[in-house]
Amino acid sequence: MSKAKKSENLSKVKLALAEKCDRLIRATSSVPRLKKLKNQAARFRRQAADLARE
């Protein structure tokens, strides 16, 4: 598998994880958990954007 294809697949996975965090954010009422999930979602989106630039 080419490096570009691997990067594209990994980017899709990172975006899927960010969407999962968004779904969990809507389901939680715990403030610390909410902050953690928001940070994770932002990190996954940032990683996907970095992979897309490569």
C-alpha positions as CSV (number, residue, x, y, z in Angstrom):
1,M,0.0,0.0,0.0
2,S,1.3,3.4,-0.9
3,K,2.2,6.0,1.7
4,A,-0.5,8.4,0.4
5,K,-3.1,5.7,0.7
6,K,-2.1,4.9,4.3
7,S,-2.1,8.5,5.2
8,E,-5.6,8.9,3.7
9,N,-6.9,5.9,5.6
10,L,-5.4,7.1,8.8
11,S,-7.0,10.6,8.3
12,K,-10.4,8.9,7.9
13,V,-9.9,7.0,11.1
14,K,-8.9,10.2,13.0
15,L,-12.0,12.0,11.7
16,A,-14.2,9.0,12.7
17,L,-12.7,9.2,16.2
18,A,-13.4,12.9,16.4
19,E,-17.1,12.2,15.4
20,K,-17.3,9.5,18.1
21,C,-16.0,12.1,20.7
22,D,-18.7,14.5,19.5
23,R,-21.4,11.9,20.0
24,L,-20.1,11.2,23.5
25,I,-20.0,14.9,24.3
26,R,-23.8,15.0,23.8
27,A,-24.3,12.1,26.1
28,T,-22.3,13.2,29.1
29,S,-23.0,15.6,31.8
30,S,-19.7,15.4,33.7
31,V,-17.7,18.6,33.2
32,P,-14.2,17.0,33.4
33,R,-15.3,14.3,31.0
34,L,-16.7,17.0,28.7
35,K,-13.4,18.9,28.7
36,K,-11.5,15.7,28.0
37,L,-13.7,14.7,25.1
38,K,-13.6,18.2,23.6
39,N,-9.8,18.2,23.7
40,Q,-9.6,14.7,22.2
41,A,-11.9,15.7,19.4
42,A,-9.8,18.8,18.6
43,R,-6.6,16.7,18.7
44,F,-8.0,14.1,16.3
45,R,-9.2,16.8,13.9
46,R,-5.8,18.5,14.1
47,Q,-4.0,15.2,13.4
48,A,-6.3,14.5,10.4
49,A,-5.6,17.9,9.0
50,D,-1.8,17.4,9.4
51,L,-2.1,14.0,7.6
52,A,-4.1,15.6,4.8
53,R,-1.4,18.3,4.2
54,E,1.3,15.6,3.7
